[in-house]
Amino acid sequence: MTETETGDSRSNEFRLATGALSGLRRDLFHDAFAYRPLPPMRTDGRVSRQLPRQIRQFVRWAPHALILGPALIMFTVGLSNRDLRELLPVAPLLLTLVRPVGAWWLALWVTAFVNFFSYTYGPWSPATFFGYLAVMTVTAVRTGPRTAGWMWLVTAGYAMLSEVFLSRGYGSGGATTVPMLFCSALVLLTVSILHVRRRADREVAAQQSATAVERGRRTLLEERTTIARELHDVVAHHMSVVAIQAEAAPYRVENPPPELEQAFVTIRENAVAALTELRRILGVVRADDYEAPDAPQPTLAELDGLLDNVREAGLTVEKTITGAVRELPQGVELSAYRIVQEALSNALRHAPGSTASVEIGYVLGGLGLRIVNTAPSRLVKPSPGAGHGVTGMRERVTMLNGEMTAGPTEDGGYEVAAFIPVAAVKDGDAS
C-alpha cells in the first residue's frame, strides 16, 4: 500500500470517527436539557375515531398517563419500604415529560449515586433497574433510533466501569448488568423498529398524496385536451361558414360598392387566418393516435339515441324536458350532451342495477341539467373507475361559466346538477 492510499484510508477512518462523535454530541449532549413538553396524542387515528367524543378528550392524554402510572407505582413502593433511595428514580421518570434526554442523564446519575452507597444488587438495584429502563424507553420513543443506540452503548460502558471500580470485590455485578443490557436492547430495538415503520408510513403517505395531486393535475389536463379537440370541430365549422358566406356575399348584391367588396374580402381573410391558427394550436394538444370524428359533434337532439344505448346496456333511464325547447349554441349543446353521457356512464359503472332520470330544463337564462341515479343493487359488484368523469363534467361547465354540483343523495344514489348560462338572443340578432 502506498503512502497516499494509507493517508486516504486513515482520513476515511478519521471522518467516520469524527462523524460518530459528532452524532453522539448532537444526540446526547447538545441541548440535552432543552424544554420539550410531551404533546397530547392525536385522536384522528383509525381506533380513536371510533370512540365517543367525551372519551377521546381523555384518550389524548394517554401518553402522560403511561408515564405517571409507573411513577406513582415506584413512589408508592418506595414509601412502603421507607427507603429514600427507592424514591430517587421517580424524578427522572417524571422529567421525561418535559426534558427526555436530560431525564436519561439524570437517571444515569441517580443509578450511579445509589450504586455508590450500595452494591448489593450490582450496578442497578430493583428500583433503579425499573426506573432506568422506563426512562430509556420513554426517551427512545420521544427521540429516535440513533439516540436509542447511543444510550445503550453508554449504558454498557457504565455497567463495565461500575463492575470494575464499584464492585468492591462482591462479584455480583453481572446479576443486573446482563439483564439490563438484554432488556434494554430488546426494548430499544422494538422502539426503533416502530420509529422506522412510522417514518416509512409517513413517507409513503406523502408520496401517495403527491402522486394523487399529480394524477389529478394530469387528469385535468387530459380532460381539457379532450374538450379542446371536440370544440375544435364546432368552432372550425362556424369559421368555415363565415369564410364561405363572406366570399359569396358580394355576388348576392347587384353592383356592390368597392368598400363593401373589400370588407367582405377582409372578413374572409380573417376567418381563414383564424381557422389556420386554430388548427395549428390544436395540433399542439392533439395526441399522435387522435383521429378526427367522421360525424358532426352530437347535440341534445341526439339524446334519445344515447338513452336507447344506455337502456340496452341494462340501465333503466327516464327523460324529462321542461320549458320551451330551443336551439342553443353548438358548444352548449355538445357540453350538455357529454355531461349527460358521462353521468349515465358513471351510473352504469358504479351503480349497477340502479335506475336513472335525466331532467333537462330550458329556462330564460340558460340550460339546466339534472341526472340522478338510485342506490346500486347489492347483487352486482360495481366496476372501478379512473375518477375522470366528474372532473371532465366540471371542466365543461366551468368553461361555459356555469355551475355544477355532484355528490351522493340521502338514499345512497348519486346526483349531478349543472346550470349553463346562455345569453338571450334578440330578435335583430336572430335574423
N, C-alpha and C positions, 0 to 999 in steps of 0.2 A: 504494500500500500504506500502510495506517495505521500509526501508531506501535505500536499493540497487536499487529497482525499481524507487524510487524518483530520485536518483542520475543519473540513466540511462536516465530517461525522461528529466531531466534538461540538461544532456550532449547532448542529441539529439537536444533539442531546441537551445542550445548554438551553436552547429555545424551548424544548419540551419541559425541562425542569423549571425554567422561568415561568412558562405558561401555567404549570401546575401550582406553583407558589402564588402566582397572581390570582388564580381561581380560588385558592384557599383563603387568601387575604380578602378577596371580594365577597365570598360567601359567608365567612365566619367572623371576620374582623371589621370590615367596613360597615359602619353604621349598625353595629350589632345590637345596640340598644335603641334603635330608631323606633318611634311610636307608630305601630301598625295595628290598630284595633281590628279584631276579628269581625268581619261584616256578617249580617244576618244571612241565612241560607235563602236562596231563590226558591220561590214556590210555584214556578211555572213548569216544573218537570212533569213527566207522564204520570207518576204516582201521586204527587202532591196536588195536581189539578183535580184529582178525583175526590179529594177531601172537602168537607164543608168549609165555607169561608171563615167561620169562627175558629175552627181547628187550625186552619192554615196560618192564622196570626200567631199561634203558639209554635207551630212546626218550624217557622223561620228562625226560632231561637234554639233549635235542636243542637247545633254545634257547641253553643255555650253550655248547654245542659250536660253534654257529654264530657266536658272538662270540669264543670263544677261538681258533677256527681262523684267521680273518683276522688276529687279533692276533699269533699265532705266525708267520704268514707275514710280516707287517710287521717283526716283531722279527728274523727271520732275514735279510731283505733289508737291514735297517739294519746288522746286524753284518757282513754280507758287503761292504757299501760302506764300512764303517768311518767312518760319519758319524753323530755323536751326534744331530744334528737330525732324522734319519730315525727315531730311536728314540722321540722325544718323543710322536708321535701315538699310540703304543701305550697310554700311560697313560689318556687319555680313553676309549678304546675299552673297556679293562678296567673303568673306573669305571662304565660303563653297567650293569654287573651289579648295582650297589647304589644308585647315585645318578644316574639318567638325565639329568635336567635340569642338574644340576651338571656332569656329564660333557660336555654340549654346550657349556656356558660355558667349561670348561677346554679343549676342542678349539678354540674360537674364540680363546682367548688363546694357545694353542700356535701356531696358524696365524699370528697377528699377530707373535708372537715370532720365528718362523722367517722371516717376511716382512720383518721389520725388518733382519735381518742379511743377507738375500739376496733380491733381487727379480728373479732371473734368469728365473723362470717366471711372474711376475705374483703376484697375491695368494696363490696356492697352488702349492706345489711338488708333485711327484708323490706324495711320502709324505703330506704334509698333505692333498692333494686326496682320496686314497683314504681316509685315516683320518677326515677331517671328514665325508665323505659317509656312511661307515659309521656314525659316531656319530649323525648326523642321522636315519638310517634307524631305528636301534635306539631312539632317544629318541622318535621319532614312533610307533613300534609300541607302546611302553610308556606313552605318554600319550594323545594323541588328535589329531583333525584340527585343532582350533583351535591347539594348541601347535605343530603342524607348520607352519601358516600363519605364526605369529609368527616361528618360526625362519627360514623362508625370507625374510621381509621384513628381519629383522635381518642375515641373510647378504648380501642385496642391498645394504643400506646400508653394511655393512662393505666390500664389494667396491668401491663407488663411492668411499668415503673413502680406501681403500687406493690406488686409482689416482690420486687427487688428491694425497695427501700423501706416499705412499711409493714412487711410481713412479720418482722421481729422474730423470724425463725419458727413461727407457728405452723407454717406449711399448709395453711387452709385456704390460700388464695384461689386455687383452681376450683374450689367448691362453688364460687359465684362467678368467676371470670368466664368459664366455658359456657354456662347457661346464659349469661348476659350477652356474650358475643353471638351465640347461636340465636337466641330470641330476638335480639335487636337486628341481626342480619335478616332474619325471616320477616320481621315486621317492616323494616325499611325497604326490603325488596318488594314486598306486596304494595306498599305505598308508592314506590317508584313506578311499578307496573301500572297502577291506577293513574298516576300522573301522565305517563306516556300515552295511555289509552285515551285519556280525556283530551290531551293535546291533539292526538290524531283525529279524534271525533270533531274537535273544533276546526281543524284544518279541512277535514272532509266537508263539514257543513259550509265553511266559507267557500270552498271550491264548488260545491253544488249550487250555492247562491250565485256565485259569479257565472257559472255555466247557465243557470236559469235566466239570468239577466241577458247574457249573450244570446241565448236561444230566443228569448223574447224579442231582442233587437233584430235578429236575423229574420224571425218570422214576420215582424213588422215590415222590414224591407221587401221581403218576398211578396207580401200582400200588396204593398204599394206598387211593386213592379207589375203584378198581375192586373191591378186596376188600370195602370198606365197603358198596358197593352190593349186592354179591352176598349178603353176610351179613345185610343188612337183611331180605331175604325170609325167611331162616331164622329170625332172631330174631322177626320180626313174626309169623310163623306160630305159634311157640311161645307168644308173649304173647297172641295171639288165642285159642288153645286154653285158656290159663289163664283168660282172662276169661269164655269161654263156659262152662267147667266150673264156675267159681265161681258163675255166675248160676244154673246148673241144679242145683247140688248140694243146696240146701235142699229142692227138690221130690222128691228121692230118699229123704229121711228123713221118717218119719212123726212129726208133732208135734215139729219141731226146736226146741230151746230158743232164746230170743231172742239169747243170746250167740253161738250158732253162726251164726244168720242174719246178725248184724251182722259177724261175722268174714268170712263169705263176701262180703258187700257191700263190706267194706274191701279184700279181695283183688281183687275185680273192679275197683273204682275205681283201685287202684294199678296194675293191669295195663293198664287203658285209658289212664291218665296216662303210664305208661312208654312205651306204644306211640305216643302222640301226640308225646312228646318225641323218641322215636327217629326218627319221620318228619320232624320239624322239623330235627333235626341233619343227617339225610341230605340234606335239601334244600339245605344249605349247600355240600356237596361234589358234588352231582349236576350234571352238565353240562346245558346247555339242550337238547341233542339226545338226551338219555338217555331211553330207553323201558324201562319195567319189562318183564321177560320174561313171556310168556304162560304158559309151562310152569314147573313147580317146578324148583328148582335141582337139577342132576344129582348122583348119588351113585355109589359104586363098583358098585352093582347094574347100572348102565347102562354099565359099562366095555366090555362086549362090543360094543355098538353103536359106540363110539368106535374100537375096534380094527378093526372092519369098514370104517369110513370111511377109516382110515389105510391099510389094505391096498388099498382101491380107488384111493387116491392114488399107489400104487406102492411103499410101504414094507412089506417083509416083517417081521412082528412076531409074537412068541410071548408067551403069558401063562402065568405060573406062580404058583400060590397055595399057600402053606404055612400051617399052623396051622388052628385051628378058626375058620371064618368066623362072624362075629357082627355084630350091628348096632352101629354106633358113633354117637357124637353127630353130628348132621347137619352141623355146622361142620367136623368132621374129615373126614367123607365128601366134602363139597364141595371142601375144600382138597386132599385126596388125588387126587380126580378131576382137578382143574385142574393139579396138578403133573404127572400122567401125560400129560395133554393137551398141556401146554406142552413137555415133554421130547420127545414124539414129533413135535410141530410143528418143533422145532429140528432134529431128525434129518432131517426132510423137506427143510428149507431148506438146512442147512449140510452134510449128508452124503448127497446123492442117490446112489442105488444101493446103500446100505448095508442091513443087517438090524438089527433091534432086538429086545430082550427086555424084558418087564415082569415084575418079581417083586414080589409083594405078600405080606408076612408078618404074620400075626395072632399077636402074642406077648402074654404076660401083661401087660406094662406099656404096650402101645400098638400102633402100626401102623408097619411098616417098608416102605419103598418103594425099589426099585432099578430104574432104567431105563438100559439100556446099548445103544449102537449101535456098529456096527463102523466101520472106516475108509470114507470115501466112495469112490465109483468115480472114476477119473481121466478117464473118458469124458464125464462130466457136470459142468458148472461149477456150483459152489454158488451159492445166491442170497444176497445180502447181507441182513443182519438189522439191526434197530434196537438190539439189545443189551438189550432189556427183559425177555426171558424168564427168565433166571437171577435177575434182581432180583425179579421177581414171585414166583417159586417160593420164594426165600429169605424174602421178607416173609411169605408164608403160613405157612411153617414156624416162623418167629420168633414170629408172632402166637400160635401154639399152644404156645409154649415148647419147640419141638422143635429138632432139629439137622439140618444138611444140608451135604453136600459135593458139589461139582461140578467136574469137570476132565477133561482128556484121559487116555486109557488108554495103555498101553505099545504097543498095536498100532495106534495112530492113531485110535481111536474116541473116544467121549465117554461119561462115566458120571455119572449123577445119583443120589445116595443120600440118603434122608431118613428120619428117625425122628420120629414124632409121638406123644408120650406121651398115654395115655388112662387116666384113673383107673378102677380096678377097681370094678365095680358089685356092691354087696352084695345078698344075697337080699331083705332087707327093703326096700331102695331099689327093687329091680326090680319088686316088687309094687306 
